[in-house]
Amino acid sequence: MNLCIIGSGYVGLVSGACFAEVGHHVICVDNDPKKIAMLHAGQIPIYEPGLEDLVKRHVASHRLTFTGSIEEGVDGADVVFIAVPTPPREDGSVDLSYIEKVAREIAGVLKPGQYRVVVDKSTVPVKTGDKVTETIHRYAKPGVEFDVVSNPEFLREGCAVADLMKPDRVVIGSNSDKATNLMRKIYEPFMAPILVTDVNSAELIKHAANSFLALKISYANALSAICDAAGADVEKVVDGIGTDKRIGRHFLNTGLGYGGSCFPKDIAAFIAICEDMGVPFTLLKEVQKINRLQRERFLQKMRDALWILRDKKIAVWGLTFKPDTDDVRSSVAIDIVNDLVREGAHVTAYDPKGMEKAREFKLIPESVKLASSALEAADGAEALVLATEWKEFREVPLEEIKKRLHTPLVFDGRNLFDPEAMQEQGFQYRCIGRPAKENARKKASA
């Protein structure tokens, strides 16, 4: 099929490359000429495992092309996907101005006698499909035929290509059999379960899914605070409840809290959506509160061990919000760095992929030094903070870490290391919801 994707950001580019991989012809539209030139050269502006190879291959195969013209993109397409940003406003509600602008531009280039399916791929509030339909009707020429469909994405950064090539499910929100059949044809090569709903239900699914996952993360993190107080091991507790098939182990990992470009934005948006409809979702406000407190509890662990953070030299491993991505948006690791700087600490940070963007977007102060390796960051530090669980960090020999540190004090915000191994190597090891072995022995002897 011939597909147009308006917006060549994270969702649009991954979707376009994967659609091309299964045989569709895709034209991606973007309003940034520099990005278009870069993409035509087979280069990509983001780091995502497997994506660069896909883009290069299908630029060469001519199944993936790029343009700055919406008219060019829409004219030859059977289906037009909208994948533009939906940033949050200060009150947590969603700014839909990009969606509205693109809907008007699509309306302006649709031609009578040419049926088109217009798909909301961006994460949008419920009822957005109705607004897109109204906008296109308002600005289109008489006689234009189209349907609006909701097709939410469920891509996880760091494994987005795999998620789209082998999806758990494909959600198609459609009020038209004709549009539904075209959407089924697009996804037929992916061999995935397809759930067909009305448009409003599909729009709710994405926000409801992300909010539930954030709730699971926050539940595990709330348990970690209880485990700290009780001297229990949160990893064993969540293993114990996660083996229940009704609950499942996924998204019960404890840490510094959720971050990134989706969860914080989507939970805030869902709260605003529900309040706007007169049905407050107060449970999600508690999820947000738990997430904020998790970072503060971690900082308090550091204060308890170091007493005063001012003038302490601290190494931070990790800046991205999760491993296998260069995305530093709403990263808890970035927040930790800035918290430490505000308290007067001297921070040296290292991240395999996120340092350039952290500097480019001015998310960390100029006073923060960026190291060329994990071990260089640790040189002479009075404490090491593990803020993002990159596989690279797990593979650094513990004896080498200890040699580099001025004080063998490690604050593991992702429970990456084994407490017993750290104890045997002579580290003072502080993690999330897991008792220090020396404390456990003191309690036993008492």
Steps between C-alpha positions, in 0.01 A plus 500: 500500500599864463526667841574854611624580850494865604766551765839330486572496869530194716160345426480607136849389402483161673155435355607604151812282502310197626215546251760512224663185638180298444459626144297822513612817322536779755554872464579684824428872522692736727528879515873496586710516178818397683332188634366413153849529352645289780237228455546488124868433572400203717589676826260525791471772769428255785662187639278193485641149457440367148340816365795643309545175305131496405506862383814451291367181344165641397629837387715289265202280402292817434222367725575779750522861387482838670355838407418837648173523304175376652337526158760268350459255785120492502449500124628149433401336829215262578534570872641809676640465853530801732804451726579852620584607858229540764693686771362566849380839615589632845176361647570151362245519218607428143594765247324386182600796284734286286221248438256777406752665267574175318129418473442837330793444264373152410155645433652758267663239274229231492335471161139411421466146372805374693409307817755529782530352847651748748653327803580651839824323595603760758386449858191720528214555746169327443272691258799626296383291204172693502692829494724386214191396303332836561817687400543313172132550413535871575802562279467238224352553156141380444476134403815384683464146643693389807479318832694567819646202688683468832801265494697558823865396516644284778870541429756476779815700445799271479301219337258693279590320176437160660177629656362609164624198302354257757227692682295361789192643332393756243215730603285645223238750610265547209136582435522396133525149353680636194769667713529193724565273202778727373661506845483121524679479167782721629559281804439162337876434447570546872296191595378666820169482688279788383251665734236708322312754709320829452722808476435625855589165659826477305601848613440403863697175474844666466457732799341223707782256417784739582328612820460139615867425431603812694275381783684163509838676511382729779351207692838325492676819606256551789578143605872582490450770765316249719777245447764758599312560826442128566844372401343287227619447142270663245640285218380187678167661581424599141619161377255346743204702378608513135488123458125524551367479143231752583768759581812421294859605562528765226524863615548403865868600501593751766726797440508877490152524347365522147604773258536556128287667238189283549408401855523839676323674212233233450411466870467878535293511182269219613443676834410821311277312253306330780458824695379674186234229459395541863637161611816571707753213498649567843691171511733633229583806711631263766706324233661833414566571869668162559717559194617839631569363850715215366767742380491695827544178701804414288656842560437458872695172492791699358469771766486236774822341377696811394347745752572813293487480119660841447849478350480120477630353172230266371500281189169434324464212257209560263314801363235348273165406651562133413772294326530445122382848410647849480178656633565729797152655510348494851782273613518426872877462458518862379286604796741327739797680344327837536397422860862424588625820333240706687636358827852606403647167389764479225354255247677304227260304280525236231237351269563281192255692277340792684777750576485690171126564526521587868745776407321599179166548678671665801341254742805496729713793623833581337666417831423130449802326349440233236738205500606286205439174688330363808832443677626850417186643662575300814858631535544647847126518572378482857188317385365335187134533400356249255206680340433310173531124468718475189636148442846656462497599868426146617806375312752738661719288736420582862867502597567767236215716631639475852851597385369815331277623783641709785239337727339163412148640541241406238139619479324265258177660385416208271594196714742402225767340719483200731515613866703199612759547224529868590541409867774247421689763299494737797248753366263701713197420288165679514220395265119510485296290743773247572664481847873552529659172612689660785174650631329164474779334705483774764126448539549122524770530767290743701 
